[in-house]
Amino acid sequence: MRPFVLLSLALLPAPVLADSAPLPLSYQMFEAAVPHVDLELCPADLAGEGRFCRMAMLHDEIHVFAFSEEGDQPMVGFRSWPVERIAAQLD
């Protein structure tokens, strides 16, 4: 690694570098980090009372994230589908 990169990593807050318990993915973190579109309805297998869904595309796959409307809005479900499968259903 270049010295600048090492120095930059050294300046990060400790929790980012610490090997600790996993953090739940909140909608606030997701919204800031993942390019996505809002879905009016969740897919049937992710749908539920008090949930909302967002969709992202990456590596020729469609990814749908379900979040709770409660509290910090944690992720409560996730599902991926190959783009080809969806495209075939639209033909």
C-alpha positions as CSV (number, residue, x, y, z in Angstrom):
1,M,0.0,0.0,0.0
2,R,1.1,3.5,-0.6
3,P,2.0,5.6,2.5
4,F,-0.8,8.0,1.8
5,V,-3.4,5.2,1.9
6,L,-2.0,3.8,5.1
7,L,-2.0,7.3,6.7
8,S,-5.6,7.8,5.5
9,L,-6.7,4.5,7.0
10,A,-5.0,5.4,10.3
11,L,-7.2,8.5,10.4
12,L,-10.4,6.6,10.3
13,P,-12.5,6.3,13.5
14,A,-11.7,3.2,15.5
15,P,-15.1,1.5,15.0
16,V,-14.6,1.4,11.2
17,L,-11.4,-0.5,11.7
18,A,-12.4,-2.6,14.7
19,D,-13.4,-6.3,14.2
20,S,-16.5,-6.2,16.3
21,A,-20.1,-7.5,16.1
22,P,-21.9,-6.8,12.8
23,L,-24.0,-3.7,12.5
24,P,-27.6,-4.0,11.2
25,L,-28.1,-2.2,7.9
26,S,-30.4,0.7,8.5
27,Y,-32.3,2.4,5.7
28,Q,-30.3,5.6,6.5
29,M,-27.0,3.8,5.8
30,F,-28.4,2.0,2.7
31,E,-29.8,5.3,1.2
32,A,-26.5,7.0,1.6
33,A,-24.4,4.2,0.1
34,V,-26.5,2.3,-2.5
35,P,-27.8,3.8,-5.7
36,H,-31.4,2.5,-5.9
37,V,-35.0,3.2,-6.8
38,D,-38.1,3.1,-4.6
39,L,-40.6,0.3,-5.2
40,E,-44.3,1.1,-4.8
41,L,-44.9,-2.5,-3.7
42,C,-42.5,-5.2,-2.4
43,P,-42.3,-8.5,-4.2
44,A,-44.7,-11.1,-2.6
45,D,-42.0,-13.0,-0.8
46,L,-40.7,-9.8,0.9
47,A,-44.0,-8.0,1.4
48,G,-45.3,-7.6,4.9
49,E,-47.1,-5.2,7.1
50,G,-44.9,-2.2,8.0
51,R,-42.3,-2.8,5.3
52,F,-41.1,-0.9,2.3
53,C,-38.7,-2.0,-0.5
54,R,-35.9,-0.6,-2.6
55,M,-34.3,-2.0,-5.7
56,A,-30.7,-1.8,-6.9
57,M,-29.0,-3.4,-10.0
58,L,-25.5,-4.7,-9.8
59,H,-23.6,-7.5,-11.7
60,D,-26.5,-8.4,-14.0
61,E,-28.7,-9.0,-11.0
62,I,-31.7,-7.2,-9.5
63,H,-31.5,-6.8,-5.7
64,V,-34.5,-6.0,-3.6
65,F,-34.0,-4.8,0.0
66,A,-36.9,-4.8,2.5
67,F,-36.8,-2.4,5.4
68,S,-39.0,-2.1,8.5
69,E,-40.9,1.2,8.9
70,E,-40.2,1.0,12.7
71,G,-37.4,2.6,14.7
72,D,-34.1,2.9,12.8
73,Q,-35.7,1.2,9.8
74,P,-33.5,-1.9,9.8
75,M,-33.2,-4.2,6.8
76,V,-35.6,-7.2,7.4
77,G,-35.3,-9.0,4.0
78,F,-33.3,-9.3,0.9
79,R,-33.6,-11.1,-2.4
80,S,-31.8,-11.2,-5.8
81,W,-32.8,-12.3,-9.3
82,P,-30.8,-12.6,-12.5
83,V,-31.7,-9.8,-15.0
84,E,-32.2,-12.4,-17.7
85,R,-34.9,-14.1,-15.7
86,I,-36.8,-10.8,-15.3
87,A,-36.3,-9.9,-19.0
88,A,-37.6,-13.2,-20.1
89,Q,-40.8,-12.7,-18.1
90,L,-41.3,-9.3,-19.8
91,D,-41.1,-10.7,-23.4
